[in-house]
Amino acid sequence: MISTPLSSSTRARQVCSMFDVPPEQKCVREWHGELPIDEKKWNVGLVVGPSGSGKSSIMRQLWGDEPKFEWKSKSMLDDFSENLSIEEIANVCNAVGFSTIPAWLRPFRVLSNGEQFRADLARRLIELPDPVVVDEFTSVVDRQVAKIGSHAVQKWARRKDRKFVAVTCHFDVIDWLQPDWILEPDTMTFRWRSLQPRPQIAVRIERIAYEEWQRFAPFHYLSAQLSRAARCFGLFVEGVSHPVAFTSTLHRPHPRVHDVMGFSRTVVLPDWQGIGLSYALKETVASAFSAVGKRVHSYPAHPGYVRSLVSSDKWKQVKSAGLFSPAAGSSSTVAGFGGRPCAVFRYVGSKMDLRTAESLLDVSASNLQQRQRALVLRKKPSRMRRRKK
């Protein structure tokens, strides 16, 4: 029950008179129901209902007022607790799908709504005790960001065995948040819910033009530069006209092995981060190159990505995290100016069907271009000999 004193101001009395509202000293609102959340083990809860149904009031009665964070530093990273390491901050940001490293270096106020939502969510998850309760969950972001963000946070809560409660008026997050229990305040109905598979996303992967890199360049942590020799690939989501994830490959010179292809510049657009699209893209391309007899290497620097590949049966670590020097083109455990830490993994997963792989890689077109270039080179000396005669 919540009791609120009513105003007796002139305007309040005028409204009561206009709409024939009986004058009262206070407004009393009651909810009758049970919330048996202590009966079972759970990680994710959801309080959902239309605006004005009492969601926030019930939340405050059960768990108190929602803490408000201050964001005032020049880099949003510096607003996190001083007790946290940069690895811990990076891991939780990555866990909620906020993986755009250039955005980490900016003030919170200049981030997009989606980035602010994920940054605030990451800070709550890592700094607040259980249960972490978020009012107006996903209310300020578009529905695509809301769904992917919901999926990312429930994965984190279950992996870390934490308790998270979302309070929202949006029912479309249910299938993505996968709550263990749901409370609807307008009818005061409570129900337990079993874990179910999240909705499927239809995707396709294609060879794309080099110019598509410009869409992704601002979100890459290392550089906006991309070699013209790179083969570019994009991941498309059904209903979206442009690729939402990008990767490219380059031939990697090696003193003993001459068939190594390496990944370069893998980026997922911010609104689509957190559901594993980069893994799907790189593993598909790696499977295609493997089918045509190439070795495929990945050079991750992000600690979370390194851990994911270590635990994957599709990748084998061939070099531990060292320092990669762009100038020298090699890795070392000795730190030096301009280097960056990275590990090296080789793809050891299954091979794609050869015909499908050749279609994705456009091997036949590449071979035709190579044959045409070789023909031109063979013709040039003959013309030179004729000129000498």
Backbone torsions as a table, in degrees:
resi	resn	phi	psi	omega
1	MET	NA	137.1	176.7
2	ILE	-126.0	127.3	179.9
3	SER	-114.6	126.9	-176.9
4	THR	-126.2	124.2	176.7
5	PRO	-63.2	140.5	179.0
6	LEU	-97.8	148.8	-179.5
7	SER	-74.4	146.6	175.3
8	SER	-114.8	25.5	-179.2
9	SER	-68.3	167.9	-179.9
10	THR	-59.6	-45.1	-179.8
11	ARG	-64.9	-39.7	179.1
12	ALA	-62.9	-41.7	178.8
13	ARG	-67.2	-35.8	178.1
14	GLN	-64.0	-42.2	178.8
15	VAL	-63.6	-43.1	178.6
16	CYS	-59.8	-38.2	179.8
17	SER	-71.5	-41.8	-178.0
18	MET	-63.3	-40.8	-173.9
19	PHE	-107.5	13.9	176.1
20	ASP	54.8	43.7	177.9
21	VAL	-88.5	124.5	-179.3
22	PRO	-65.2	131.2	-179.5
23	PRO	-67.0	133.9	178.1
24	GLU	-134.9	158.0	179.3
25	GLN	-80.2	-29.6	-178.1
26	LYS	-154.2	159.2	177.5
27	CYS	-104.9	127.1	-179.2
28	VAL	-118.2	128.7	177.7
29	ARG	-128.2	134.0	-175.5
30	GLU	-125.3	146.8	171.8
31	TRP	-126.9	134.6	180.0
32	HIS	-121.9	120.9	-179.7
33	GLY	175.7	-178.4	-179.7
34	GLU	-122.4	148.8	176.1
35	LEU	-130.0	78.6	-173.0
36	PRO	-81.6	54.1	-174.5
37	ILE	-76.2	-7.8	178.3
38	ASP	-89.6	-2.5	-176.8
39	GLU	-77.2	-27.3	-176.9
40	LYS	-135.4	161.9	173.4
41	LYS	-75.8	136.5	179.6
42	TRP	-149.2	161.5	177.0
43	ASN	-123.5	-32.3	-174.9
44	VAL	-130.0	127.3	175.4
45	GLY	-122.2	157.6	-178.3
46	LEU	-138.5	125.6	170.5
47	VAL	-108.3	112.9	-170.5
48	VAL	-134.9	141.4	178.6
49	GLY	173.3	169.4	-178.5
50	PRO	-67.2	163.6	178.5
51	SER	-59.8	138.5	179.4
52	GLY	85.0	4.1	-178.0
53	SER	-83.7	-8.9	177.0
54	GLY	103.4	16.1	-177.5
55	LYS	-60.2	-52.3	-176.6
56	SER	-66.7	-35.8	179.1
57	SER	-64.1	-44.2	178.3
58	ILE	-65.1	-40.2	178.8
59	MET	-58.8	-46.0	-179.4
60	ARG	-66.6	-35.4	178.3
61	GLN	-65.7	-37.5	-175.6
62	LEU	-84.9	-41.3	-170.3
63	TRP	-126.5	3.3	179.0
64	GLY	84.2	-178.7	-179.5
65	ASP	-69.9	146.1	178.6
66	GLU	-74.5	127.0	178.7
67	PRO	-63.1	144.8	176.9
68	LYS	-110.9	132.0	-179.5
69	PHE	-94.3	150.8	170.7
70	GLU	-98.1	136.9	176.8
71	TRP	-126.3	100.2	-174.7
72	LYS	-134.6	-1.0	-177.5
73	SER	-82.1	163.3	178.2
74	LYS	-70.7	-25.6	173.4
75	SER	-122.5	130.9	-178.9
76	MET	-60.5	-22.2	177.2
77	LEU	-60.9	-35.9	-176.7
78	ASP	-76.3	-7.4	176.2
79	ASP	-83.8	-17.3	176.3
80	PHE	-69.2	160.4	-178.4
81	SER	-54.9	140.8	179.3
82	GLU	-65.7	-18.9	-179.3
83	ASN	-76.6	-10.3	-176.8
84	LEU	-92.7	140.2	175.3
85	SER	-80.9	161.9	178.7
86	ILE	-64.8	-30.6	177.2
87	GLU	-65.0	-41.7	179.5
88	GLU	-65.2	-41.7	179.1
89	ILE	-65.6	-45.1	179.9
90	ALA	-61.6	-40.3	-177.6
91	ASN	-65.8	-43.0	-178.1
92	VAL	-73.0	-34.5	175.2
93	CYS	-63.2	-43.7	178.2
94	ASN	-64.1	-36.6	-177.2
95	ALA	-64.9	-31.9	-179.9
96	VAL	-95.1	10.6	176.7
97	GLY	84.1	16.7	176.8
98	PHE	-103.3	80.6	-171.4
99	SER	-111.3	8.5	179.8
100	THR	-81.8	96.8	-172.2
101	ILE	-60.8	-39.4	176.6
102	PRO	-56.8	-32.1	179.5
103	ALA	-70.3	-26.4	178.3
104	TRP	-62.6	-28.1	-174.9
105	LEU	-86.2	-2.8	-177.4
106	ARG	-97.6	160.4	173.2
107	PRO	-65.5	149.5	-178.9
108	PHE	-57.5	-36.9	-173.0
109	ARG	-66.3	-22.3	-177.3
110	VAL	-95.8	-2.4	179.0
111	LEU	-72.9	156.9	175.7
112	SER	-69.2	167.9	178.6
113	ASN	-58.4	-42.1	179.6
114	GLY	-65.1	-40.7	179.1
115	GLU	-68.6	-39.8	176.8
116	GLN	-63.3	-41.4	178.3
117	PHE	-58.8	-45.8	-177.3
118	ARG	-73.1	-37.5	178.4
119	ALA	-64.2	-44.5	178.4
120	ASP	-64.3	-39.4	178.4
121	LEU	-63.7	-43.6	179.1
122	ALA	-61.0	-41.9	-178.5
123	ARG	-67.0	-38.9	177.9
124	ARG	-64.9	-42.4	-177.5
125	LEU	-63.5	-36.5	-173.3
126	ILE	-94.2	-19.4	-175.5
127	GLU	-106.9	-23.7	-175.1
128	LEU	-97.1	150.2	177.1
129	PRO	-78.2	169.0	176.3
130	ASP	-72.6	146.3	-10.8
131	PRO	-80.9	144.3	175.0
132	VAL	-83.6	112.0	-175.6
133	VAL	-109.2	126.9	-178.6
134	VAL	-121.5	112.9	176.9
135	ASP	-82.2	154.2	-178.2
136	GLU	53.8	41.4	-178.0
137	PHE	-61.3	124.2	178.0
138	THR	66.6	14.1	-175.4
139	SER	-72.0	-24.6	-173.9
140	VAL	-103.4	8.1	-178.3
141	VAL	-121.4	159.4	178.1
142	ASP	-68.4	163.7	-168.4
143	ARG	-71.3	-25.4	176.3
144	GLN	-67.9	-45.6	176.7
145	VAL	-62.0	-38.7	-179.3
146	ALA	-60.9	-44.5	-177.5
147	LYS	-67.0	-47.2	-178.3
148	ILE	-68.1	-39.3	176.4
149	GLY	-62.4	-37.4	177.8
150	SER	-63.7	-43.6	179.1
151	HIS	-63.7	-40.8	-178.0
152	ALA	-65.4	-42.2	-176.0
153	VAL	-71.2	-35.0	178.9
154	GLN	-69.6	-33.6	175.4
155	LYS	-62.6	-43.7	-179.5
156	TRP	-64.2	-45.7	-177.9
157	ALA	-60.6	-39.8	-178.7
158	ARG	-75.8	-37.6	179.9
159	ARG	-67.1	-36.5	-179.1
160	LYS	-92.3	-2.6	-177.4
161	ASP	55.9	48.8	177.1
162	ARG	-105.4	171.4	177.0
163	LYS	-113.7	126.9	-178.1
164	PHE	-132.4	133.4	178.7
165	VAL	-124.6	122.9	176.3
166	ALA	-100.9	135.7	177.0
167	VAL	-118.9	116.9	-171.2
168	THR	-154.8	161.7	173.6
169	CYS	-100.7	2.4	-175.1
170	HIS	-100.5	114.6	-179.7
171	PHE	-79.4	-14.4	-175.5
172	ASP	-72.4	-7.5	179.2
173	VAL	-87.7	-8.6	-172.6
174	ILE	-58.6	-49.7	-176.6
175	ASP	-66.5	-23.7	-178.6
176	TRP	-92.9	-34.4	179.2
177	LEU	-77.3	-26.7	178.7
178	GLN	51.1	56.6	-177.3
179	PRO	-67.7	148.0	175.1
180	ASP	-77.5	-26.0	175.1
181	TRP	-145.8	154.5	-179.8
182	ILE	-132.0	133.2	173.3
183	LEU	-119.2	127.4	176.6
184	GLU	-112.7	102.7	-173.2
185	PRO	-63.4	-29.7	-176.7
186	ASP	-64.9	-29.4	176.0
187	THR	-114.5	-2.9	-176.8
188	MET	51.0	44.7	175.1
189	THR	-100.9	137.2	179.3
190	PHE	-124.9	137.6	176.7
191	ARG	-147.8	144.4	171.1
192	TRP	-81.5	152.5	-176.5
193	ARG	-138.1	133.5	178.8
194	SER	-82.0	153.4	179.9
195	LEU	-69.0	131.6	-177.9
196	GLN	-128.6	158.1	178.1
197	PRO	-63.1	142.3	177.5
198	ARG	-70.9	159.0	177.4
199	PRO	-56.8	143.6	-179.9
200	GLN	-79.4	149.3	176.2
201	ILE	-115.7	123.5	178.9
202	ALA	-82.0	121.9	-178.6
203	VAL	-130.1	161.1	171.1
204	ARG	-141.2	152.2	-177.9
205	ILE	-121.8	130.6	-175.4
206	GLU	-138.1	157.3	167.1
207	ARG	-70.9	133.5	-177.1
208	ILE	-127.6	167.1	-177.9
209	ALA	-72.5	151.4	177.9
210	TYR	-56.5	-34.3	-175.6
211	GLU	-64.5	-19.9	178.5
212	GLU	-64.3	-19.7	179.9
213	TRP	-58.2	-30.4	-177.6
214	GLN	-61.1	-27.4	177.9
215	ARG	-68.9	-29.8	-172.7
216	PHE	-103.9	-19.3	-173.8
217	ALA	-53.7	-40.9	-177.8
218	PRO	-64.0	-16.1	-174.6
219	PHE	-103.5	2.6	179.2
220	HIS	-88.0	136.9	-173.3
221	TYR	-73.9	-23.3	-170.1
222	LEU	-94.5	-56.5	-174.2
223	SER	-163.3	152.2	174.1
224	ALA	-86.6	-2.1	-179.6
225	GLN	-80.3	140.9	175.5
226	LEU	-142.5	129.2	-178.8
227	SER	-60.2	139.6	176.9
228	ARG	-66.6	-17.9	179.6
229	ALA	-81.6	-4.7	-175.2
230	ALA	-71.3	140.9	168.3
231	ARG	-90.1	127.8	-173.3
232	CYS	-107.2	140.0	-179.5
233	PHE	-133.1	144.1	-179.7
234	GLY	-128.8	148.3	174.1
235	LEU	-106.9	125.0	-178.9
236	PHE	-108.4	139.6	174.8
237	VAL	-103.3	138.9	-179.3
238	GLU	-55.2	129.7	179.6
239	GLY	94.1	-7.1	179.1
240	VAL	-113.2	127.2	-171.6
241	SER	-76.5	-20.6	-176.9
242	HIS	-116.7	159.7	177.7
243	PRO	-65.1	145.3	178.6
244	VAL	-107.0	-9.2	175.9
245	ALA	-140.5	148.1	-174.2
246	PHE	-136.6	141.6	166.3
247	THR	-149.0	161.9	177.7
248	SER	-141.2	161.3	179.5
249	THR	-129.4	149.4	177.0
250	LEU	-134.8	148.5	172.3
251	HIS	-69.9	129.9	-177.1
252	ARG	-105.1	114.1	177.1
253	PRO	-60.4	139.1	-179.5
254	HIS	-143.9	139.6	-176.2
255	PRO	-64.5	-26.2	-175.9
256	ARG	-118.6	-26.9	-176.3
257	VAL	-116.6	132.9	-173.1
258	HIS	-114.2	12.8	-176.5
259	ASP	-124.3	32.0	-176.1
260	VAL	-93.8	125.5	171.6
261	MET	-108.0	133.3	-178.9
262	GLY	-118.1	143.7	177.5
263	PHE	-76.9	146.7	179.1
264	SER	-146.2	137.1	172.3
265	ARG	59.0	64.3	174.0
266	THR	-92.3	124.4	-176.2
267	VAL	-140.1	137.7	170.6
268	VAL	-115.1	132.7	179.0
269	LEU	-59.1	144.7	-172.6
270	PRO	-52.2	-39.3	-176.9
271	ASP	-68.2	-12.9	-175.4
272	TRP	-115.9	10.9	-179.5
273	GLN	-80.6	141.3	173.8
274	GLY	114.0	-0.1	-179.9
275	ILE	-123.5	17.1	171.6
276	GLY	81.8	22.4	-178.4
277	LEU	-67.2	-34.6	-179.6
278	SER	-65.5	-37.5	178.1
279	TYR	-65.1	-44.6	-179.8
280	ALA	-61.5	-42.1	-179.1
281	LEU	-65.3	-50.5	-175.8
282	LYS	-68.1	-38.4	-179.7
283	GLU	-69.0	-34.0	177.4
284	THR	-67.4	-46.4	179.2
285	VAL	-65.0	-40.8	178.5
286	ALA	-63.2	-39.0	178.0
287	SER	-63.5	-36.6	178.9
288	ALA	-68.6	-46.2	178.4
289	PHE	-63.6	-37.6	178.1
290	SER	-62.1	-34.5	-179.2
291	ALA	-67.3	-27.6	-179.7
292	VAL	-99.6	17.0	171.7
293	GLY	88.9	17.8	179.3
294	LYS	-100.5	148.2	167.4
295	ARG	-87.6	144.1	-176.4
296	VAL	-125.4	126.2	179.6
297	HIS	-115.7	148.2	172.8
298	SER	-123.7	144.8	-174.3
299	TYR	-125.6	65.6	-175.9
300	PRO	-72.0	145.2	175.5
301	ALA	-112.3	-27.0	-178.2
302	HIS	-69.2	127.2	-178.0
303	PRO	-56.0	-38.9	179.6
304	GLY	-65.9	-39.3	179.1
305	TYR	-68.7	-38.2	177.4
306	VAL	-60.4	-45.8	-180.0
307	ARG	-62.5	-37.6	179.5
308	SER	-64.2	-41.8	179.7
309	LEU	-71.4	-33.6	177.1
310	VAL	-61.2	-39.3	-177.5
311	SER	-84.4	-6.0	-178.6
312	SER	-86.6	142.1	176.3
313	ASP	-86.2	1.8	179.3
314	LYS	-97.2	-7.2	-178.7
315	TRP	-131.5	141.2	177.4
316	LYS	-119.7	127.8	-179.7
317	GLN	-76.3	123.0	-179.1
318	VAL	-109.2	-11.1	174.8
319	LYS	-151.3	130.5	179.4
320	SER	-72.3	167.7	-176.5
321	ALA	-59.9	120.3	176.0
322	GLY	-129.5	-155.0	179.5
323	LEU	-115.5	123.1	-178.7
324	PHE	-97.0	127.3	178.9
325	SER	-104.3	113.3	180.0
326	PRO	-57.6	-32.5	-177.9
327	ALA	-71.1	-44.4	-177.5
328	ALA	-81.8	-23.9	-179.6
329	GLY	72.5	24.7	-179.1
330	SER	-143.0	168.2	-179.7
331	SER	-109.0	153.5	-178.7
332	SER	-154.2	155.7	175.6
333	THR	-88.3	-0.9	179.5
334	VAL	-95.4	123.4	-178.2
335	ALA	-71.9	143.9	177.9
336	GLY	-153.5	166.7	-177.3
337	PHE	-65.2	132.8	176.3
338	GLY	86.4	0.8	-179.8
339	GLY	-87.9	165.7	175.4
340	ARG	-141.9	141.8	-178.5
341	PRO	-73.0	138.4	175.0
342	CYS	-159.4	160.0	174.1
343	ALA	-113.5	169.8	179.4
344	VAL	-124.5	128.7	178.7
345	PHE	-125.3	143.3	175.3
346	ARG	-109.4	136.9	179.0
347	TYR	-72.2	127.2	-179.9
348	VAL	-127.4	16.4	-178.8
349	GLY	-79.0	-170.8	-176.7
350	SER	-70.1	157.7	179.3
351	LYS	-95.6	143.7	176.7
352	MET	-73.6	155.8	171.3
353	ASP	-53.9	135.0	-171.7
354	LEU	-58.7	-45.1	-178.2
355	ARG	-64.1	-41.8	177.9
356	THR	-64.3	-40.3	-179.9
357	ALA	-63.8	-45.1	179.9
358	GLU	-63.1	-35.2	178.1
359	SER	-67.0	-43.6	-180.0
360	LEU	-66.5	-43.6	-176.9
361	LEU	-81.4	-12.0	-178.0
362	ASP	59.3	44.9	-175.6
363	VAL	-64.9	-41.9	-177.0
364	SER	-61.7	-41.0	178.5
365	ALA	-65.8	-39.5	179.2
366	SER	-64.2	-42.9	179.2
367	ASN	-63.8	-38.7	178.9
368	LEU	-63.1	-43.7	178.7
369	GLN	-62.8	-39.8	179.1
370	GLN	-64.3	-41.6	179.6
371	ARG	-65.4	-38.9	179.2
372	GLN	-65.4	-40.9	178.4
373	ARG	-65.2	-39.9	179.4
374	ALA	-64.9	-37.8	179.2
375	LEU	-64.5	-41.5	178.5
376	VAL	-63.3	-42.3	-179.7
377	LEU	-64.6	-36.0	179.7
378	ARG	-70.9	-31.4	-177.9
379	LYS	-74.7	-33.5	-175.3
380	LYS	-59.6	-46.0	179.4
381	PRO	-61.9	-35.5	-178.9
382	SER	-65.2	-38.7	177.7
383	ARG	-65.5	-37.4	179.8
384	MET	-65.5	-38.7	179.6
385	ARG	-66.4	-38.6	179.4
386	ARG	-63.9	-35.8	179.6
387	ARG	-65.8	-37.0	-179.5
388	LYS	-66.6	-34.7	179.3
389	LYS	-67.4	NA	NA
